[in-house]
Amino acid sequence: MRVRISFVAAAAGFLLLAACSKEDTAAPAKPAGVPDPPVRIVATIQDLMDAEIDPAADFLWASVGFVSTKDGTDDKRPRTDKDWDTVRNQAIILIEATNLLVLPGRIVATAGSKLDPSEVAGIEDPKDIQKAIDANYPAFVNLAHGLHDAAAEILKAIDAKDVPRMDAAGEKLDAACEACHRTFWYPNAPEPIQTYNGKKVGVN
């Protein structure tokens, strides 16, 4: 009986020693009271533009207006409750995406990527855009807030089911987008030439 007890004690001591050794080699535990970072950034600014901001803005712009067809003029507007719910969801996506844009640590684009220059001449390299934003981050935040406020006006118009107000807010949204793009994305692009009745306007 005494030999058996000694063997059990020795085995228990061995297991305890092994457990202690395993704990010594494990990664140190996170200090108590230190939370995980609240935000885990994955997407770039360009990703947000492609996945959320551009599609939502385009949808809102296309949801109201007069479109000429072979059969006449089509008055496009939300008409059913489902239509209004759909445009409202797009407005929410756009509003919240502007908050995502300005999270510290979000970069313009992944290394080596190129932005599509087909839409606007003179678009900058992502590295140059990043430098410009880093050098004047408060201006970038203010422009993102301008986009937020324009989208918020659209949301208010949607909740009121006010189509003319929604259309007017869409113009402000377009101006907010262009203001940011001309500041950081293509600051050296030529001014677009506007025409009225075949004549140039706004050109000295």
Helices and strands as residue ranges (DSSP letters): H 2-25, H 45-48, I 49-53, H 54-62, E 65-69, E 72-76, H 81-101, H 126-135, H 137-159, H 163-180, I 181-185, E 194-196, E 199-201
